[in-house]
């Protein structure tokens, strides 16, 4: 024993390095063991769904998974196969996986969505906005034929803003993915708003989070270029962007309509269609009994106009602060103050990297159901729509309230209902 202690003291550098390596290796192995325990527990819970008896005449529920293997720097495929796929298969679902990484898939997407009971999007924020073969996945979901199909979201990407609304926060990636997959099996859903963003010539783009245009977004896109600065890369990207023209102003004209009254929610299950002779009788009775009314003139819409000069503009849904009992539908328009110091710009830029649609103190806030953003001729730059880049052009943004239903964790739904009661 004395010889061992003497050898360790004599080679203390090697001993210290070996101890650190051993400690790190033990911690890594313990983490892998904990992840396997989480997967096993999730699979056992999913198997309980798969063991449920169903009538012989009832077909299996069909689930179509749209997987983006490029998400999370190419790791999304492996994350899905290890953490989510076993849960889905054990649950008794008839699962079809479609990888959104090849051309010519427009026809296949339509065929699959016509014969599915639920849609699962596996990836990050960009997967919802994924464009392949001129098909926008979210656009297909918004169409009337598919808007009633519930949608599940499995967070596999680097940025998963939507998951913070649907699932409890978790620092463990495996636990976050398994919780999201199990939430799909439990069947609880919440209605989410959608933004329809349409340019003068382009096809409309749909978003569940929002649109950003301005200096904070432009600086945030360049953060990855300063990877070598480690934890200082975010502040460095915003600091170096202040070397450009300062103050950085974005000028535009904004026209908008105020909030609209929320109509009562339609029942999910409709009664069976009456026979033909009953429908004909009802039509004839309503035609002869009801007096003919002349069409009334529609009141002109009350548009508000605003000239703005801002460092950043954002148009966001209320999906981050869901209120299942609110009586009005609207989107939030945030006009950031243009007069900020360089220090404030760097500080707020770091905050917006964590919460991109945060509205800073002192900003002008507007609630609108529809708006038109007019940009000066020759305007350069880009929009960020659900963290995907699009050319900055004049656009009309329209709110589609409660357009889609997303699966959520039952605990999150219960919290929303409790918050509404309080």
C-alpha positions in Angstrom: 0.0 0.0 0.0 2.8 2.3 0.9 4.4 1.7 -2.6 1.1 2.6 -4.3 0.8 5.8 -2.4 4.4 6.7 -3.1 4.0 6.0 -6.8 0.9 8.2 -6.9 2.7 11.0 -5.2 5.7 10.7 -7.4 3.5 10.8 -10.6 0.9 13.2 -9.3 0.2 14.8 -12.7 -0.7 11.4 -14.2 -2.6 10.4 -11.1 -4.7 13.6 -11.2 -5.4 13.2 -14.9 -6.4 9.5 -14.4 -8.7 10.4 -11.5 -10.4 13.1 -13.6 -10.8 10.8 -16.5 -12.2 8.0 -14.3 -14.6 10.4 -12.6 -15.9 11.7 -16.0 -16.2 8.2 -17.3 -18.2 7.1 -14.3 -20.5 10.1 -14.6 -21.1 9.4 -18.3 -21.9 5.7 -17.6 -24.3 6.7 -14.8 -26.0 9.1 -17.2 -26.4 6.4 -19.8 -27.8 4.0 -17.2 -30.4 6.7 -16.0 -31.4 7.2 -19.7 -32.0 3.5 -20.1 -34.2 3.4 -17.0 -36.3 6.3 -18.4 -36.7 4.5 -21.7 -37.7 1.3 -20.0 -40.3 3.0 -17.8 -41.7 4.8 -20.8 -41.9 1.6 -22.8 -43.7 -0.2 -20.0 -46.3 2.6 -19.8 -46.7 2.5 -23.6 -47.2 -1.3 -23.5 -50.2 -0.8 -21.2 -51.9 1.1 -24.1 -50.9 -1.7 -26.5 -52.4 -4.4 -24.3 -55.9 -2.8 -24.3 -58.5 -4.9 -26.1 -60.3 -3.5 -29.1 -63.3 -4.9 -31.0 -62.4 -7.2 -33.9 -64.1 -4.9 -36.4 -62.3 -1.8 -35.3 -59.1 -1.1 -37.3 -55.9 0.0 -35.7 -55.3 3.7 -35.4 -52.9 4.9 -38.1 -50.2 7.4 -37.2 -48.1 9.2 -39.8 -44.7 10.4 -38.5 -42.9 13.2 -40.4 -39.3 12.9 -39.4 -36.6 15.4 -40.2 -33.3 13.5 -39.9 -31.3 16.7 -40.4 -32.6 18.2 -37.2 -30.3 18.5 -34.2 -27.2 18.5 -36.5 -28.2 15.2 -38.0 -28.9 13.4 -34.7 -32.7 13.5 -34.9 -33.0 10.1 -36.7 -31.0 8.4 -34.0 -32.9 10.2 -31.2 -36.2 9.1 -32.7 -35.3 5.5 -33.1 -33.9 5.1 -29.6 -36.4 7.2 -27.6 -39.7 7.6 -29.5 -40.1 4.8 -32.0 -40.2 1.9 -29.5 -43.0 3.7 -27.5 -45.1 4.3 -30.6 -44.8 0.6 -31.8 -45.5 -0.8 -28.3 -48.7 1.3 -28.0 -50.4 -0.6 -30.8 -50.5 2.2 -33.4 -50.0 1.5 -37.1 -47.0 3.7 -37.6 -45.7 5.0 -40.9 -42.5 7.1 -40.9 -41.9 9.6 -43.7 -38.5 11.3 -43.9 -38.8 14.8 -45.1 -35.5 14.9 -46.9 -36.2 14.0 -50.5 -37.8 15.6 -53.5 -41.0 14.5 -55.2 -42.9 13.6 -52.1 -45.8 16.0 -52.5 -48.2 13.3 -53.8 -47.2 10.9 -51.1 -47.8 13.4 -48.3 -51.3 14.0 -49.5 -52.1 10.3 -49.8 -50.8 9.5 -46.4 -52.6 12.4 -44.7 -55.9 11.3 -46.3 -55.6 7.9 -44.6 -54.3 8.7 -41.1 -55.9 9.2 -37.7 -53.1 11.4 -36.2 -50.1 13.2 -37.5 -46.8 13.3 -35.6 -44.1 15.9 -36.4 -40.6 14.8 -35.1 -37.9 17.4 -35.3 -37.5 21.1 -34.3 -39.3 24.3 -35.1 -38.0 24.2 -38.7 -39.6 20.8 -39.3 -43.1 22.3 -39.0 -42.0 24.9 -41.5 -40.2 22.4 -43.7 -40.4 23.0 -47.4 -39.8 20.2 -49.8 -41.1 19.7 -53.3 -42.9 23.1 -52.9 -45.0 21.6 -50.1 -45.4 23.3 -46.7 -46.3 20.6 -44.1 -48.1 23.1 -41.9 -50.0 24.4 -44.9 -51.3 20.8 -45.5 -52.4 20.5 -41.9 -54.3 23.9 -42.0 -56.3 22.8 -45.0 -60.0 22.1 -44.2 -59.7 18.4 -45.0 -56.9 17.8 -42.5 -57.4 20.5 -39.9 -59.4 18.2 -37.7 -56.6 15.6 -37.5 -54.8 15.9 -34.1 -51.1 16.7 -34.3 -48.3 15.4 -32.1 -45.0 17.1 -31.7 -41.8 15.2 -30.7 -39.0 17.7 -29.9 -35.8 16.5 -31.5 -34.4 19.8 -32.9 -32.1 22.4 -31.5 -34.9 24.9 -31.1 -38.3 23.6 -30.0 -40.3 26.6 -29.0 -43.6 24.8 -29.3 -42.6 22.1 -26.8 -42.6 24.6 -23.9 -46.3 25.1 -24.4 -47.2 21.5 -24.7 -44.9 19.7 -22.3 -43.3 20.3 -18.9 -39.8 21.6 -19.0 -37.0 19.0 -18.5 -33.2 19.3 -18.6 -32.9 15.6 -19.6 -33.4 15.2 -23.4 -34.4 11.6 -23.2 -37.1 12.4 -20.6 -38.3 15.3 -22.6 -38.7 13.1 -25.8 -40.3 10.2 -24.0 -42.8 12.5 -22.1 -43.8 14.1 -25.4 -44.4 10.7 -27.1 -46.4 9.4 -24.1 -48.5 12.6 -24.2 -49.6 11.7 -27.7 -50.8 8.3 -26.5 -52.8 9.8 -23.6 -54.9 11.8 -26.1 -55.2 15.2 -24.4 -55.3 18.1 -26.9 -55.3 21.9 -26.9 -56.3 24.2 -29.8 -53.5 26.4 -31.1 -53.7 29.5 -33.3 -52.0 29.7 -36.7 -50.7 32.8 -38.5 -51.3 33.0 -42.3 -48.5 35.1 -43.8 -49.0 36.0 -47.4 -46.9 38.2 -49.7 -48.0 39.8 -52.9 -46.9 37.0 -55.2 -45.8 34.1 -53.0 -47.9 31.2 -51.7 -49.0 31.8 -48.1 -46.7 30.6 -45.3 -48.2 29.4 -42.0 -46.6 29.7 -38.5 -47.6 28.6 -35.0 -45.1 30.8 -33.2 -44.7 34.1 -35.1 -42.7 36.4 -37.3 -39.6 38.5 -36.4 -38.0 41.3 -38.4 -35.2 43.4 -37.1 -31.7 43.7 -35.6 -32.0 41.3 -32.8 -33.0 38.5 -35.2 -30.2 39.4 -37.6 -27.6 39.3 -34.9 -29.0 36.0 -33.5 -28.5 34.3 -36.8 -24.8 35.0 -36.7 -24.2 33.6 -33.2 -22.9 30.2 -34.6 -20.1 32.0 -36.4 -18.5 32.8 -33.0 -18.6 29.3 -31.8 -14.9 29.5 -30.7 -15.8 32.0 -28.0 -17.9 29.4 -26.1 -20.4 30.9 -23.7 -19.5 34.5 -24.9 -20.6 33.8 -28.5 -24.1 35.3 -28.1 -22.9 38.6 -26.6 -20.1 38.7 -29.1 -22.5 38.4 -32.1 -24.7 41.2 -30.8 -21.7 43.4 -29.8 -20.0 43.2 -33.2 -23.3 43.9 -34.9 -23.3 47.3 -33.2 -20.3 48.3 -35.3 -22.6 48.7 -38.3 -24.8 51.7 -38.8 -26.1 52.8 -35.4 -28.8 53.2 -34.3 -30.2 50.4 -36.4 -33.7 51.5 -37.5 -36.3 49.5 -39.4 -39.0 51.7 -40.9 -42.4 50.5 -42.2 -46.1 51.2 -42.3 -48.5 49.0 -40.4 -52.3 48.7 -40.8 -54.2 46.5 -38.5 -57.7 45.4 -37.2 -58.5 44.9 -33.5 -59.3 41.7 -31.8 -62.4 39.7 -32.8 -64.9 38.0 -30.6 -64.3 34.3 -30.1 -67.2 32.2 -31.4 -68.3 29.1 -29.4 -66.2 26.0 -30.1 -67.8 23.5 -32.4 -68.6 20.1 -31.0 -65.9 17.5 -32.0 -68.4 14.8 -32.9 -71.3 15.6 -35.2 -74.6 13.8 -35.3 -75.2 11.3 -38.1 -76.6 12.7 -41.3 -80.4 12.4 -41.6 -82.0 10.4 -44.5 -82.5 12.1 -47.9 -86.3 12.5 -47.6 -85.8 14.3 -44.3 -83.3 16.7 -45.7 -85.5 17.5 -48.7 -88.5 18.1 -46.4 -86.5 20.5 -44.2 -85.2 22.4 -47.2 -88.7 22.8 -48.7 -90.2 23.9 -45.4 -87.5 26.5 -44.8 -87.8 27.8 -48.4 -91.6 28.3 -48.2 -91.9 29.4 -44.5 -89.0 31.9 -44.2 -89.4 35.3 -45.8 -86.8 36.3 -48.4 -84.4 38.8 -47.0 -82.4 41.3 -49.0 -78.7 41.1 -48.5 -77.5 43.7 -45.9 -74.6 45.9 -46.5 -71.5 44.8 -44.7 -70.0 47.5 -42.4 -66.6 48.7 -43.5 -63.7 47.3 -41.5 -62.1 49.8 -39.1 -58.4 49.7 -40.0 -55.9 51.5 -37.8 -52.8 52.9 -39.4 -49.3 53.4 -37.9 -46.0 54.6 -39.1 -43.2 52.8 -37.2 -39.5 53.1 -36.7 -38.2 50.3 -34.6 -35.1 48.2 -33.9 -37.3 45.1 -34.2 -40.9 44.1 -34.9 -42.5 40.8 -33.9 -45.9 39.4 -34.7 -46.7 36.4 -32.5 -49.6 34.0 -31.6 -50.8 33.6 -28.1 -49.8 29.9 -28.1 -47.1 30.6 -25.5 -49.7 32.0 -23.0 -52.6 29.8 -23.8 -55.9 30.8 -22.2 -58.6 28.3 -22.9 -61.4 30.5 -21.6 -60.6 33.9 -23.3 -63.4 35.6 -25.2 -61.4 37.4 -27.8 -59.0 36.1 -30.5 -55.9 38.2 -31.4 -52.2 38.1 -32.1 -49.5 40.2 -30.3 -47.6 42.8 -32.2 -44.5 44.0 -30.4 -42.7 47.2 -31.6 -39.4 47.5 -29.9 -38.2 51.0 -29.0 -35.6 52.3 -31.5 -33.6 54.3 -28.9 -31.5 51.7 -27.0 -27.9 51.9 -26.0 -25.4 49.4 -27.3 -25.2 47.8 -23.8 -29.0 47.4 -23.7 -28.9 45.9 -27.2 -26.3 43.2 -26.2 -28.2 42.4 -23.0 -31.6 42.2 -24.6 -30.2 40.3 -27.6 -29.0 37.6 -25.1 -32.5 37.4 -23.6 -34.1 37.1 -27.0 -31.9 34.1 -27.8 -33.7 32.3 -24.9 -37.1 33.7 -25.7 -37.2 35.0 -29.3 -40.7 36.5 -29.1 -40.1 38.3 -25.8 -41.4 41.9 -25.8 -39.0 44.1 -23.9 -40.1 46.7 -21.3 -40.9 50.0 -23.0 -42.0 48.5 -26.2 -45.3 49.3 -27.9 -47.8 46.4 -27.8 -50.8 46.0 -30.1 -53.5 43.3 -30.2 -54.7 42.6 -33.7 -56.6 39.9 -35.6 -55.2 40.9 -39.0 -52.4 43.3 -40.1 -50.7 44.5 -43.3 -47.0 45.3 -43.1 -45.8 47.7 -45.8 -42.0 48.0 -46.3 -40.2 50.8 -48.1 -39.0 50.0 -51.6 -35.6 48.5 -51.6 -35.8 47.1 -48.1 -33.1 44.5 -47.5 -33.0 41.8 -44.8 -35.0 38.7 -43.9 -38.0 37.7 -41.8 -37.7 34.9 -39.3 -40.9 32.8 -39.4 -40.8 30.1 -36.8 -37.0 30.3 -36.9 -36.9 29.8 -40.6 -35.5 32.6 -42.9 -37.7 34.2 -45.6 -37.1 37.3 -47.7 -38.4 40.5 -46.2 -41.3 41.7 -48.4 -44.6 43.4 -47.8 -47.0 40.9 -46.2 -50.5 40.4 -44.9 -50.7 38.5 -41.6 -54.0 36.9 -40.7 -54.9 35.1 -37.5 -56.5 31.7 -37.9 -57.8 31.1 -34.3 -57.9 27.6 -32.9 -57.1 26.2 -36.3 -55.1 23.1 -35.2 -55.3 20.7 -32.3 -52.0 19.6 -30.8 -51.5 16.8 -28.3 -50.3 18.0 -24.9 -49.2 16.6 -21.6 -52.3 16.2 -19.3 -50.5 18.1 -16.5 -50.0 21.1 -18.8 -53.7 21.1 -19.7 -54.7 20.9 -16.1 -52.4 23.9 -15.2 -54.0 25.9 -18.0 -57.5 25.2 -16.8 -56.5 26.0 -13.2 -54.9 29.3 -14.3 -58.1 30.2 -16.2 -60.3 29.6 -13.1 -58.0 31.7 -10.9 
